[in-house]
């Protein structure tokens, strides 16, 4: 499945943008699998030349499922994204926002 997310049909010429788009899709896939209301999940990405911020908006009732006990699930998502972004020399941060 990860290879399907990374192999988009219309990639951009900038490899850094390709990885950020893949990370956004990966985060969206993971979060939608965790929550009860996947239709309310919104994932947006704000990026600069060397940094990207992936904002995840979830329903208030699903926030605990995405954050996890003591933030373990949220930290695991951040670890996956940061390690994959590190190979492209990009900083990618994940922020979880409740609606």
ZADO-1210 file (C-alpha; in nm, 4 decimals, padded with zeros to 6 digits):
<atoms>
<atom x="00.0000" y="00.0000" z="00.0000" code="UNK" pos="1"/>
<atom x="00.2828" y="00.2405" z="00.0804" code="UNK" pos="2"/>
<atom x="00.4184" y="00.1993" z="-00.2722" code="UNK" pos="3"/>
<atom x="00.0761" y="00.2947" z="-00.4095" code="UNK" pos="4"/>
<atom x="00.0815" y="00.6144" z="-00.2051" code="UNK" pos="5"/>
<atom x="00.4309" y="00.7106" z="-00.3180" code="UNK" pos="6"/>
<atom x="00.3728" y="00.6306" z="-00.6890" code="UNK" pos="7"/>
<atom x="00.1283" y="00.9061" z="-00.7757" code="UNK" pos="8"/>
<atom x="00.0145" y="00.9361" z="-01.1372" code="UNK" pos="9"/>
<atom x="00.1094" y="01.3039" z="-01.1647" code="UNK" pos="10"/>
<atom x="00.4324" y="01.3667" z="-00.9714" code="UNK" pos="11"/>
<atom x="00.5915" y="01.7093" z="-00.9689" code="UNK" pos="12"/>
<atom x="00.9428" y="01.7843" z="-01.0916" code="UNK" pos="13"/>
<atom x="01.0635" y="01.8646" z="-00.7397" code="UNK" pos="14"/>
<atom x="01.1456" y="01.5438" z="-00.5474" code="UNK" pos="15"/>
<atom x="01.0974" y="01.7237" z="-00.2140" code="UNK" pos="16"/>
<atom x="00.7388" y="01.7996" z="-00.3082" code="UNK" pos="17"/>
<atom x="00.6855" y="01.4372" z="-00.4094" code="UNK" pos="18"/>
<atom x="00.7880" y="01.3131" z="-00.0652" code="UNK" pos="19"/>
<atom x="00.5702" y="01.5684" z="00.1115" code="UNK" pos="20"/>
<atom x="00.2691" y="01.4696" z="-00.0965" code="UNK" pos="21"/>
<atom x="00.3395" y="01.1046" z="-00.0173" code="UNK" pos="22"/>
<atom x="00.3715" y="01.1828" z="00.3520" code="UNK" pos="23"/>
<atom x="00.0419" y="01.3722" z="00.3487" code="UNK" pos="24"/>
<atom x="-00.1315" y="01.0746" z="00.1879" code="UNK" pos="25"/>
<atom x="00.0343" y="00.8340" z="00.4305" code="UNK" pos="26"/>
<atom x="-00.0760" y="01.0358" z="00.7348" code="UNK" pos="27"/>
<atom x="-00.4291" y="01.0607" z="00.5958" code="UNK" pos="28"/>
<atom x="-00.4401" y="00.6836" z="00.5387" code="UNK" pos="29"/>
<atom x="-00.3170" y="00.6054" z="00.8912" code="UNK" pos="30"/>
<atom x="-00.5504" y="00.8522" z="01.0639" code="UNK" pos="31"/>
<atom x="-00.8586" y="00.7420" z="00.8676" code="UNK" pos="32"/>
<atom x="-00.7858" y="00.3826" z="00.9685" code="UNK" pos="33"/>
<atom x="-00.7782" y="00.4816" z="01.3368" code="UNK" pos="34"/>
<atom x="-01.0939" y="00.6943" z="01.3694" code="UNK" pos="35"/>
<atom x="-01.4658" y="00.6104" z="01.3800" code="UNK" pos="36"/>
<atom x="-01.5600" y="00.8984" z="01.1470" code="UNK" pos="37"/>
<atom x="-01.3108" y="00.8920" z="00.8573" code="UNK" pos="38"/>
<atom x="-01.5259" y="01.1327" z="00.6554" code="UNK" pos="39"/>
<atom x="-01.4527" y="01.4142" z="00.9013" code="UNK" pos="40"/>
<atom x="-01.0732" y="01.3809" z="00.8746" code="UNK" pos="41"/>
<atom x="-00.9036" y="01.6691" z="00.6930" code="UNK" pos="42"/>
<atom x="-00.5316" y="01.6630" z="00.6162" code="UNK" pos="43"/>
<atom x="-00.3606" y="01.9725" z="00.4773" code="UNK" pos="44"/>
<atom x="00.0011" y="02.0526" z="00.4137" code="UNK" pos="45"/>
<atom x="00.1790" y="02.3868" z="00.4428" code="UNK" pos="46"/>
<atom x="00.5296" y="02.3801" z="00.3062" code="UNK" pos="47"/>
<atom x="00.8331" y="02.5998" z="00.2620" code="UNK" pos="48"/>
<atom x="01.1610" y="02.5160" z="00.0921" code="UNK" pos="49"/>
<atom x="01.2986" y="02.3012" z="00.3746" code="UNK" pos="50"/>
<atom x="01.0038" y="02.2409" z="00.6073" code="UNK" pos="51"/>
<atom x="00.6527" y="02.1033" z="00.5797" code="UNK" pos="52"/>
<atom x="00.3732" y="02.1012" z="00.8355" code="UNK" pos="53"/>
<atom x="00.1011" y="01.8414" z="00.7947" code="UNK" pos="54"/>
<atom x="-00.2132" y="01.9465" z="00.9811" code="UNK" pos="55"/>
<atom x="-00.4588" y="01.6727" z="01.0740" code="UNK" pos="56"/>
<atom x="-00.8077" y="01.7874" z="01.1718" code="UNK" pos="57"/>
<atom x="-01.0218" y="01.5245" z="01.3427" code="UNK" pos="58"/>
<atom x="-01.3549" y="01.5238" z="01.5213" code="UNK" pos="59"/>
<atom x="-01.3418" y="01.5838" z="01.8966" code="UNK" pos="60"/>
<atom x="-01.4710" y="01.2312" z="01.9636" code="UNK" pos="61"/>
<atom x="-01.1864" y="01.0788" z="01.7581" code="UNK" pos="62"/>
<atom x="-00.9034" y="01.2883" z="01.9020" code="UNK" pos="63"/>
<atom x="-00.8174" y="01.0322" z="02.1696" code="UNK" pos="64"/>
<atom x="-00.7851" y="00.7558" z="01.9129" code="UNK" pos="65"/>
<atom x="-00.5368" y="00.9574" z="01.7067" code="UNK" pos="66"/>
<atom x="-00.3376" y="01.0889" z="02.0023" code="UNK" pos="67"/>
<atom x="-00.3363" y="00.7661" z="02.2048" code="UNK" pos="68"/>
<atom x="-00.2392" y="00.7129" z="02.5658" code="UNK" pos="69"/>
<atom x="00.0239" y="00.9632" z="02.6676" code="UNK" pos="70"/>
<atom x="00.0516" y="01.0640" z="02.3009" code="UNK" pos="71"/>
<atom x="00.2031" y="00.7355" z="02.1887" code="UNK" pos="72"/>
<atom x="00.0094" y="00.7007" z="01.8621" code="UNK" pos="73"/>
<atom x="00.0676" y="01.0646" z="01.7673" code="UNK" pos="74"/>
<atom x="00.4386" y="01.0265" z="01.8415" code="UNK" pos="75"/>
<atom x="00.4539" y="00.7084" z="01.6315" code="UNK" pos="76"/>
<atom x="00.2961" y="00.8904" z="01.3360" code="UNK" pos="77"/>
<atom x="00.5428" y="01.1769" z="01.3806" code="UNK" pos="78"/>
<atom x="00.8357" y="00.9344" z="01.3967" code="UNK" pos="79"/>
<atom x="00.7366" y="00.7629" z="01.0726" code="UNK" pos="80"/>
<atom x="00.6939" y="01.0936" z="00.8911" code="UNK" pos="81"/>
<atom x="01.0132" y="01.2508" z="01.0273" code="UNK" pos="82"/>
<atom x="01.2272" y="00.9510" z="00.9418" code="UNK" pos="83"/>
<atom x="01.0944" y="00.9337" z="00.5874" code="UNK" pos="84"/>
<atom x="01.1360" y="01.3093" z="00.5462" code="UNK" pos="85"/>
<atom x="01.4906" y="01.2940" z="00.6771" code="UNK" pos="86"/>
<atom x="01.6123" y="01.0991" z="00.3776" code="UNK" pos="87"/>
<atom x="01.5198" y="01.4003" z="00.1588" code="UNK" pos="88"/>
<atom x="01.6758" y="01.6513" z="00.4026" code="UNK" pos="89"/>
<atom x="01.3334" y="01.7946" z="00.4846" code="UNK" pos="90"/>
<atom x="01.1741" y="01.8600" z="00.8206" code="UNK" pos="91"/>
<atom x="00.8148" y="01.7416" z="00.8293" code="UNK" pos="92"/>
<atom x="00.6040" y="01.8155" z="01.1372" code="UNK" pos="93"/>
<atom x="00.2612" y="01.6687" z="01.2120" code="UNK" pos="94"/>
<atom x="00.0070" y="01.8696" z="01.4096" code="UNK" pos="95"/>
<atom x="-00.3209" y="01.7222" z="01.5330" code="UNK" pos="96"/>
<atom x="-00.6094" y="01.9674" z="01.5555" code="UNK" pos="97"/>
<atom x="-00.9517" y="01.8862" z="01.6989" code="UNK" pos="98"/>
<atom x="-01.2625" y="02.0428" z="01.5491" code="UNK" pos="99"/>
</atoms>
